[in-house]
């Protein structure tokens, strides 16, 4: 039975985060740092592009012995508590199937035998939009072991759609994948990292075993298998300092996240969560918001964290990132993206 089938058919009744003893090497953990890219060497779009020299430095770091670059199925088995993986395990994901993936990223990753997952929205491939890969190229990647994931039919802002339209986006793209590569993906990435609870539920009902957003953090099950984070890399946020923080990151296991729905009507949100009792060492936690907003972070009792902003998010998307120092200059990291109605 292959890894994905194992993931689909085994049910784990309980789950506990395998905590690192950060004073020594750990080889049995159930978390991973998931890295996200889009374009490569296309400076016209700096917010979704990584420079070739930046990406080359990332790869040169990842081939060092202390890292464990694994395919997404192995990572999900560990995150779901079915197996364990090495500390500093890293998953590489790439969104949107731009031509530069095939022309530049794949040859470099193949050279060093680094697995990756490609998330695709099918319309741009079907419509042969310039700058995107072809189905033939996607089949070539599949034949060389690249995992293919779904990013819907049209890469729509999914939270804006009604239930029927959400289902259409998922079912039509699934059919196109079957037609073109012989199977439908089991792993999903929300377009723009945007979703609400209805979108999440429909992704689950359509047979996907896990889904990823675009909020920063180390992936582990306490966040939910359909709200897994990824560290987005681009020209501005792809420098080596941030990359090293990401690939050496530690999880911040939590419960009782509020608000549960990332699409918010109350702006700013009353954001809060409860830290796991098992986090060691118990250092101070600091939270930061984007767009120049200031935060006040309070610890209520032993483990409850409440975060308040000094003003509302502007229209669009807002983010809050919380960090906690670990040992050996490593950081626990928890991110949340909000969509403002």
Beta strands, then each sheet from edge to edge (+ up, - down):
strand 1: 33-37
strand 2: 39-40
strand 3: 49-50
strand 4: 68-69
strand 5: 89-95
strand 6: 117-120
strand 7: 147-150
strand 8: 187-189
strand 9: 210-212
strand 10: 231-232
strand 11: 254-258
strand 12: 263-264
strand 13: 271-275
strand 14: 285-289
strand 15: 295-300
strand 16: 304-309
strand 17: 316-325
strand 18: 331-340
sheet 1: 4+ 5+ 1+ 10+
sheet 2: 2+ 3+
sheet 3: 4+ 5+ 6+ 7+
sheet 4: 8+ 9+
sheet 5: 11+ 13- 16+ 15-
sheet 6: 12+ 18+ 17- 14+
end
